[in-house]
Amino acid sequence: MVDQEATTRTQAFLQEWVSRFGVPEVITTDRGTNFQSHLFHNLANLLGTYKNRITAYNPKENDMIERAHRQIKAALMAHCTAD
């Protein structure tokens, strides 16, 4: 991603996620300013999506994504060592 500005993040979310997978019911983000902008908040409201904010770098709150990252890492390592 070119930068972390709210407009860049919002555009990327629409083009890379919503256009491919549809509108999510829930968007879980950290409390980064790019996700707390009026633009991103208004987009979530327009899409009818609930925004769930969590604390960054908090494994207790991020347990589901941390588990997914471990599974992705294991799959990548297995794929890379298989060749």
DSSP file (Angstrom, degrees, kcal/mol; ACC not computed):
  #  RESIDUE AA STRUCTURE BP1 BP2  ACC     N-H-->O    O-->H-N    N-H-->O    O-->H-N    TCO  KAPPA ALPHA  PHI   PSI    X-CA   Y-CA   Z-CA
    1    1 A M              0   0    0      0, 0.0     3,-0.1     0, 0.0     8,-0.0   0.000 360.0 360.0 360.0 138.2    0.0    0.0    0.0
    2    2 A V        -     0   0    0      1,-0.1     2,-0.3     6,-0.1     6,-0.0   0.919 360.0 -18.3 -61.8 -47.7    1.3    3.4   -1.0
    3    3 A D        -     0   0    0      2,-0.1    -1,-0.1     3,-0.0     0, 0.0  -0.880  59.0-112.6-149.7-179.9    0.5    5.1    2.3
    4    4 A Q        +     0   0    0     -2,-0.3    30,-0.1     4,-0.1    -2,-0.0   0.150  63.1 136.8-107.5  17.6   -1.6    4.7    5.4
    5    5 A E     >  -     0   0    0      1,-0.1     4,-2.6     4,-0.0     5,-0.2  -0.239  65.4-115.9 -64.9 154.9   -3.9    7.6    4.9
    6    6 A A  H  > S+     0   0    0      1,-0.2     4,-2.7     2,-0.2     5,-0.2   0.886 115.4  51.8 -60.0 -40.8   -7.6    7.2    5.5
    7    7 A T  H  > S+     0   0    0      2,-0.2     4,-2.3     1,-0.2    -1,-0.2   0.897 111.1  47.8 -65.6 -38.4   -8.5    7.7    1.8
    8    8 A T  H  > S+     0   0    0      2,-0.2     4,-2.5     1,-0.2    -2,-0.2   0.931 114.2  46.0 -66.3 -45.8   -6.0    5.1    0.7
    9    9 A R  H  X S+     0   0    0     -4,-2.6     4,-2.5     2,-0.2    -2,-0.2   0.903 113.6  48.9 -63.9 -42.3   -7.2    2.6    3.2
   10   10 A T  H  X S+     0   0    0     -4,-2.7     4,-2.1    -5,-0.2    -1,-0.2   0.923 112.8  47.1 -65.0 -44.7  -10.8    3.2    2.4
   11   11 A Q  H  X S+     0   0    0     -4,-2.3     4,-2.8    -5,-0.2     5,-0.3   0.917 113.1  49.1 -63.0 -43.6  -10.2    2.9   -1.3
   12   12 A A  H  X>S+     0   0    0     -4,-2.5     4,-3.1     1,-0.2     5,-0.6   0.898 108.6  53.8 -63.4 -40.6   -8.2   -0.3   -0.9
   13   13 A F  I  X>S+     0   0    0     -4,-2.5     5,-2.2     3,-0.2     4,-1.5   0.929 113.6  42.2 -59.6 -45.7  -10.9   -1.7    1.3
   14   14 A L  I  <>S+     0   0    0     -4,-2.1     5,-1.9     3,-0.2    -2,-0.2   0.934 122.3  38.1 -66.7 -46.7  -13.6   -1.1   -1.4
   15   15 A Q  I  <5S+     0   0    0     -4,-2.8    -2,-0.2    -5,-0.2    -3,-0.2   0.882 126.5  32.6 -75.2 -39.3  -11.4   -2.3   -4.3
   16   16 A E  I  <5S+     0   0    0     -4,-3.1    -3,-0.2    -5,-0.3    -2,-0.2   0.749 133.1  18.7 -94.8 -25.3   -9.6   -5.2   -2.7
   17   17 A W  I >XXS+     0   0    0     -4,-1.5     4,-3.5    -5,-0.6     5,-0.6   0.819 124.2  41.2-109.7 -61.9  -12.1   -6.6   -0.3
   18   18 A V  I 3><S+     0   0    0     -5,-2.2     4,-1.7     1,-0.3    -3,-0.2   0.889 115.3  51.6 -60.9 -41.1  -15.7   -5.5   -1.0
   19   19 A S  H 34<S+     0   0    0     -5,-1.9    -1,-0.3    -6,-0.3    -4,-0.1   0.810 121.1  33.9 -67.1 -27.7  -15.4   -5.9   -4.8
   20   20 A R  H <45S+     0   0    0     -3,-0.5    -2,-0.2    -6,-0.2    -1,-0.2   0.865 135.4  17.6 -91.8 -42.2  -14.1   -9.4   -4.3
   21   21 A F  H  <5S-     0   0    0     -4,-3.5    -3,-0.2     1,-0.3    -2,-0.2   0.517 101.0-119.2-114.3  -8.3  -15.9  -10.8   -1.3
   22   22 A G     << -     0   0    0     -4,-1.7    -1,-0.3    -5,-0.6    -2,-0.1  -0.342  53.9 -34.1  92.1-179.2  -18.9   -8.6   -0.8
   23   23 A V        -     0   0    0     -2,-0.1     2,-0.1    -4,-0.1    -9,-0.0  -0.642  62.5-135.0 -81.8 124.6  -19.8   -6.4    2.2
   24   24 A P        -     0   0    0      0, 0.0     3,-0.1     0, 0.0    26,-0.1  -0.430   6.3-136.8 -76.2 154.4  -18.7   -7.9    5.6
   25   25 A E  S    S+     0   0    0      1,-0.2    25,-2.6    24,-0.1     2,-0.4   0.855  91.3  24.8 -73.7 -35.9  -21.1   -7.8    8.5
   26   26 A V  E     -a   50   0A   0     23,-0.2     2,-0.5    25,-0.0    -1,-0.2  -0.989  63.0-159.5-133.6 138.2  -18.3   -6.8   10.9
   27   27 A I  E     -a   51   0A   0     23,-2.9    25,-3.3    -2,-0.4     2,-0.6  -0.981  12.8-162.2-114.3 118.9  -15.1   -4.9   10.3
   28   28 A T  E     +a   52   0A   0     -2,-0.5     2,-0.3    23,-0.2    25,-0.2  -0.904  21.7 160.3-103.9 121.2  -12.5   -5.4   13.1
   29   29 A T  E     -a   53   0A   0     23,-2.4    25,-2.8    -2,-0.6     2,-0.1  -0.879  38.9-113.2-132.4 163.4   -9.7   -2.8   13.2
   30   30 A D        -     0   0    0     -2,-0.3    25,-0.2    23,-0.2    -1,-0.1  -0.235  49.0 -92.2 -80.6-174.0   -7.2   -1.5   15.6
   31   31 A R  S    S+     0   0    0     23,-0.4     5,-0.1    22,-0.1    24,-0.1   0.017  71.3 147.8 -94.5  29.8   -7.5    2.1   16.8
   32   32 A G    >>  -     0   0    0      1,-0.1     3,-1.3     3,-0.1     4,-1.0  -0.339  58.2-120.7 -63.0 145.7   -5.3    3.5   14.0
   33   33 A T  T 34 S+     0   0    0      1,-0.3     4,-0.4     2,-0.2     3,-0.3   0.811 111.2  61.9 -61.1 -30.2   -6.2    7.0   12.9
   34   34 A N  T 34 S+     0   0    0      1,-0.2    -1,-0.3     2,-0.2     3,-0.2   0.800 109.2  41.7 -67.4 -26.3   -6.8    5.8    9.3
   35   35 A F  T <4 S+     0   0    0     -3,-1.3    -1,-0.2     1,-0.2    -2,-0.2   0.586 111.5  56.0 -93.0 -12.0   -9.5    3.5   10.5
   36   36 A Q  S  < S+     0   0    0     -4,-1.0    -2,-0.2    -3,-0.3    -1,-0.2   0.329  82.1 120.3 -99.6   6.5  -11.0    6.0   12.9
   37   37 A S  S  > S-     0   0    0     -4,-0.4     4,-2.3    -3,-0.2     5,-0.2  -0.241  75.4-118.5 -69.6 158.2  -11.5    8.7   10.3
   38   38 A H  H  > S+     0   0    0      1,-0.2     4,-3.0     2,-0.2     5,-0.2   0.871 114.6  58.1 -61.7 -36.6  -15.0   10.1    9.4
   39   39 A L  H  > S+     0   0    0      2,-0.2     4,-2.2     1,-0.2    -1,-0.2   0.945 109.8  40.6 -59.9 -50.7  -14.5    8.7    5.9
   40   40 A F  H  > S+     0   0    0     -6,-0.2     4,-2.3     2,-0.2    -1,-0.2   0.891 116.1  51.3 -67.2 -38.9  -14.1    5.1    7.1
   41   41 A H  H  X S+     0   0    0     -4,-2.3     4,-2.1     1,-0.2    -2,-0.2   0.926 111.3  47.3 -62.8 -45.1  -16.8    5.5    9.7
   42   42 A N  H  X S+     0   0    0     -4,-3.0     4,-2.7     2,-0.2    -2,-0.2   0.873 110.1  53.2 -65.5 -37.2  -19.2    6.9    7.1
   43   43 A L  H  X S+     0   0    0     -4,-2.2     4,-2.5    -5,-0.2    -1,-0.2   0.936 108.4  49.6 -62.1 -45.9  -18.4    4.1    4.7
   44   44 A A  H  X>S+     0   0    0     -4,-2.3     5,-2.8     1,-0.2     4,-0.9   0.911 112.7  47.8 -59.8 -42.4  -19.1    1.5    7.3
   45   45 A N  H ><5S+     0   0    0     -4,-2.1     3,-0.6     3,-0.2    -1,-0.2   0.922 111.0  50.6 -63.4 -43.9  -22.5    3.2    8.0
   46   46 A L  H 3<5S+     0   0    0     -4,-2.7    -2,-0.2     1,-0.2    -1,-0.2   0.883 113.5  45.2 -61.4 -39.5  -23.3    3.4    4.3
   47   47 A L  H 3<5S-     0   0    0     -4,-2.5    -1,-0.2    -5,-0.2    -2,-0.2   0.607 111.8-120.4 -79.7 -12.1  -22.5   -0.4    3.9
   48   48 A G  T <<5 +     0   0    0     -4,-0.9     2,-0.4    -3,-0.6    -3,-0.2   0.824  62.5 148.9  75.0  31.5  -24.5   -1.3    7.0
   49   49 A T      < -     0   0    0     -5,-2.8     2,-0.4    -6,-0.2    -1,-0.3  -0.827  47.1-128.9-104.7 135.8  -21.3   -2.8    8.6
   50   50 A Y  E     -a   26   0A   0    -25,-2.6   -23,-2.9    -2,-0.4     2,-0.6  -0.681  20.1-142.7 -80.6 131.9  -20.6   -2.9   12.3
   51   51 A K  E     -a   27   0A   0     -2,-0.4     2,-0.6   -25,-0.2   -23,-0.2  -0.870  13.6-167.3 -98.6 121.9  -17.1   -1.5   13.2
   52   52 A N  E     -a   28   0A   0    -25,-3.3   -23,-2.4    -2,-0.6     2,-0.5  -0.943   6.6-159.4-108.7 118.7  -15.4   -3.4   16.0
   53   53 A R  E     +a   29   0A   0     -2,-0.6     2,-0.3   -25,-0.2   -23,-0.2  -0.844  12.6 179.1-102.3 132.9  -12.3   -1.6   17.4
   54   54 A I        -     0   0    0    -25,-2.8   -23,-0.4    -2,-0.5     2,-0.3  -0.839  35.3 -94.9-125.2 165.0   -9.7   -3.5   19.3
   55   55 A T    >   -     0   0    0     -2,-0.3     3,-0.8   -25,-0.2     6,-0.1  -0.633  44.4-115.0 -79.6 133.8   -6.4   -2.5   20.9
   56   56 A A  T 3  S+     0   0    0     -2,-0.3    -1,-0.1     1,-0.2     5,-0.0  -0.365  94.1  15.5 -67.3 147.8   -3.4   -3.1   18.8
   57   57 A Y  T 3  S+     0   0    0      1,-0.2    -1,-0.2     2,-0.1    -2,-0.0   0.842  87.0 131.9  58.3  39.2   -0.8   -5.7   19.9
   58   58 A N    X>  -     0   0    0     -3,-0.8     4,-2.0     1,-0.1     3,-0.7  -0.863  38.4-168.8-121.1  95.1   -3.2   -7.3   22.4
   59   59 A P  T 34 S+     0   0    0      0, 0.0     7,-0.2     0, 0.0    -1,-0.1   0.788  83.8  60.4 -57.1 -30.6   -3.1  -11.1   21.9
   60   60 A K  T >4 S+     0   0    0      1,-0.2     3,-0.7     2,-0.2    -2,-0.0   0.925 113.5  35.8 -63.5 -43.1   -6.2  -11.7   24.1
   61   61 A E  T <4 S+     0   0    0     -3,-0.7     3,-0.3     1,-0.2    -1,-0.2   0.769 121.6  47.9 -79.2 -25.2   -8.4   -9.5   21.9
   62   62 A N  T 3X S+     0   0    0     -4,-2.0     4,-2.7     1,-0.2     5,-0.2   0.087  72.6 121.2-101.7  22.4   -6.7  -10.7   18.7
   63   63 A D  H <> S+     0   0    0     -3,-0.7     4,-2.2     1,-0.2    -1,-0.2   0.856  72.8  51.1 -60.0 -38.3   -6.7  -14.4   19.5
   64   64 A M  H  > S+     0   0    0     -3,-0.3     4,-2.0     2,-0.2    -1,-0.2   0.933 115.0  41.4 -66.0 -44.8   -8.7  -15.4   16.4
   65   65 A I  H  > S+     0   0    0      2,-0.2     4,-2.5     1,-0.2    -2,-0.2   0.868 112.7  54.6 -72.2 -34.8   -6.4  -13.5   14.0
   66   66 A E  H  X S+     0   0    0     -4,-2.7     4,-2.0     2,-0.2    -1,-0.2   0.908 109.2  48.6 -63.0 -40.4   -3.3  -14.7   15.8
   67   67 A R  H  X S+     0   0    0     -4,-2.2     4,-2.1    -5,-0.2    -2,-0.2   0.908 110.7  50.7 -64.4 -42.5   -4.4  -18.3   15.3
   68   68 A A  H  X S+     0   0    0     -4,-2.0     4,-2.5     1,-0.2    -2,-0.2   0.901 108.5  52.3 -62.8 -40.7   -5.1  -17.6   11.6
   69   69 A H  H  X S+     0   0    0     -4,-2.5     4,-2.6     1,-0.2    -1,-0.2   0.897 108.3  51.0 -62.7 -40.0   -1.7  -16.2   11.2
   70   70 A R  H  X S+     0   0    0     -4,-2.0     4,-2.5     2,-0.2    -1,-0.2   0.911 111.3  48.2 -63.1 -41.6   -0.1  -19.3   12.8
   71   71 A Q  H  X S+     0   0    0     -4,-2.1     4,-2.3     2,-0.2    -2,-0.2   0.900 112.4  48.1 -66.6 -40.7   -2.0  -21.5   10.5
   72   72 A I  H  X S+     0   0    0     -4,-2.5     4,-2.6     2,-0.2     5,-0.2   0.918 111.7  50.3 -64.3 -43.2   -1.0  -19.5    7.4
   73   73 A K  H  X S+     0   0    0     -4,-2.6     4,-2.6     1,-0.2    -2,-0.2   0.924 111.2  48.3 -61.3 -44.6    2.6  -19.5    8.5
   74   74 A A  H  X S+     0   0    0     -4,-2.5     4,-2.4     1,-0.2    -1,-0.2   0.906 112.2  49.2 -63.1 -41.3    2.5  -23.3    9.0
   75   75 A A  H  X S+     0   0    0     -4,-2.3     4,-2.3     2,-0.2    -2,-0.2   0.909 112.3  47.9 -65.0 -41.9    0.9  -23.8    5.6
   76   76 A L  H  X S+     0   0    0     -4,-2.6     4,-2.7     2,-0.2    -2,-0.2   0.908 112.0  49.2 -65.1 -41.8    3.5  -21.5    3.9
   77   77 A M  H  X S+     0   0    0     -4,-2.6     4,-2.2     2,-0.2    -2,-0.2   0.909 112.0  48.6 -65.2 -40.6    6.4  -23.3    5.6
   78   78 A A  H  X S+     0   0    0     -4,-2.4     4,-1.1     1,-0.2    -2,-0.2   0.900 113.4  47.5 -65.0 -40.2    5.0  -26.7    4.6
   79   79 A H  H  X S+     0   0    0     -4,-2.3     4,-0.6     1,-0.2    -2,-0.2   0.904 113.2  47.7 -66.9 -42.1    4.6  -25.5    1.0
   80   80 A C  H  < S+     0   0    0     -4,-2.7     3,-0.4     1,-0.2    -2,-0.2   0.851 113.7  46.2 -70.4 -34.8    8.1  -24.0    0.8
   81   81 A T  H  < S+     0   0    0     -4,-2.2    -1,-0.2     1,-0.2    -2,-0.2   0.669 100.6  68.8 -82.4 -15.4    9.8  -27.0    2.3
   82   82 A A  H  <        0   0    0     -4,-1.1    -1,-0.2     1,-0.2    -2,-0.2   0.758 360.0 360.0 -72.9 -23.9    7.9  -29.4    0.0
   83   83 A D     <        0   0    0     -4,-0.6    -1,-0.2    -3,-0.4    -2,-0.1   0.465 360.0 360.0 -81.0 360.0    9.7  -28.1   -3.1
